[in-house]
Amino acid sequence: DSGYISNISDYKFYDFTMPALKMMSRNKNQFCIITNQSGVDRGLISIKSLNTINNFIRKKFSENSISLLDIYMCFDHPDSATSRRKPGTGMFLEAKNEHDLELSNCLMVGDSIFDMKAGKKLGMDTMLVLTGNGEKTLKKNQDSKLISFIAKNIFEGFKQLCH
């Protein structure tokens, strides 16, 4: 999470992202991206730009033979949030229903306490990654029972899970 990104030229994957996802996909894991995108409601990013970024993400997953089931987005401003906005569970329940997922067998990976709250509400294990906002989240929530695992980044976290 590097803030609001409104242009594809500003979007970058960490160098370890695709290797981490490939490692997990070798174990038949599939992925959904579930993301709050209040920048749309705030007028900071257009739907067209967001779709361009999402198409880029889908292309990278495809080029790396990684199964991306879907990208779920919530545009709600935090001040007028529906149950779709994390820590609400709406987007997760949509993914569950559309892809016949057993959420208790899923892992929520994120850098925010909202990610952890949503995952725990649904009986998921949660992995807090220390990239993005993860360091700040950990400092404020060190004793949180919402966090199942803490990892330096997704590569290190997935490496622990796979071995």
N, C-alpha and C positions, 0 to 999 in steps of 0.2 A: 504494500500500500504506500504509494509515493504521493498521495494526494489525488486531486481530481485530474484525470487525463482526458483531454478533449480532442486529441489528435493522434492518429496512428503513429506518427513519427516519434511521439513521446512514450510509446508503449514498448516495454522491454521485458523479456523473461530473464530471471536470474540464470547464470550459466549452468547451474545444477538442476534446474527445473525439469527439463526434458529427460536427462538421465534418471532422475528420481521417479518420474512418471513411468518411464520404460521399465524400471526395476519392478515397480508395483504391478504393471500390466502383464509382466511375465507370469505372475501368479493369478492371472485371469481377473484382476481387479479392473473395474470400470469407474469412470469419473463423471461427476456432475459439478458444475460450477454454480454456486449459489451466492449471489452478490447483491448487496445494497448499492444502489446507484442513485443516491439523492441528488447528484449533480444535475440530473435531468430536470427534476422538480425545481431545483435552485436556478435553472437557466444557465448552468456552466458547461453543459455538454448537450449536443443535439442527439436525437434518436439515430439520425443518419450516421454521425460519427461513432456512436456506440456500436451500431451494427457493423461498421467497417472494422472496428477493433475486434468484435466478436468473430467476424469472418476470418480475420487474421489468426485468432486463437484456434478456431476450428481447423484451419489449414495446417497450422503447426502440429496439432494433435494428429491429424491425418497423415502428414508427411512422416511422422515418427511412429506410425502404426499403433497409436494409443487410442483406446475407445473413450470418446467423450459422448456421453449419452445426451447431454443438453446443457445449455446455459440458462439459468433462471435469474431474472433480475427484478428488483423492486425499486421503483423510482420515488417512493414516498419520502417526503421530508420528515425528519425525526419528530417534528412538532405535530404532524398529522399522520402518524404511522398507522397502518393497518396491520393485521396479523401476518401479512406476507413479509414485512420488514423484520430482519433479524434484530433482536433475539426472538421474534415471533417465529412460528414454525410453518407458516403457510407455504413457502416455496419448497421446503423439504417434503411436505405432505403431497404437493403437486408432483414432485419427482418420484416419490414413493408410488403414487397411484399410476403415473404414466409409464413407469419402468418396472413395476412389480418388485420394488425393493423391500427387503427386510431391514429396516433401519437399525435394529439392534445388532446387525452384522456389518454396519457401515461405520466409517471413521470420519469425523468432522475435523478437518485441518484448517486452522486459521490463526490470525494474529490479534484477534480482538476478544474481549470477554463476551461480546454479543454472540460471536461464533460458538464459544464454549457453552454459553447458556442455552442456545438453540439446540445444540447437539445433545446436551445432557437431558433437556426436557423430553427428548425423543428416545432416550435410552441408548444413545450412541457413545462410543468412546470418543474422546476429544484429544487432539494434539495441538498444543500451542507451539507455533514456530516463532523463533526469536528474531526473524527478519521482519521488515515492515514495522508495524506498531507492537510487535511481540515483546520487546524488551520493556517498553512502558507498561504494557498490560501485565507482565509478570511482576514488576515492581509494585503495582497497585493491588495485585491479587495473588501474592506468593502462597498463601495458605488455602487457596480456593479448592474446594472439592469438585469444582466444575472441570478441572483440568486433569485428564487421565495421564497424559504424557507431555513432556517438554522436550523440544529438540532445537538445536542450533538453527536448522533449516529443514526443508522437507527431505532433502537427500539423506541427511544424517538420521532423521526420524524414520524414514522408510527403510534405511539400512538396518536399523535396530529391529524393525518389525519383520524383515525378511530373513534375519539370521537367528 
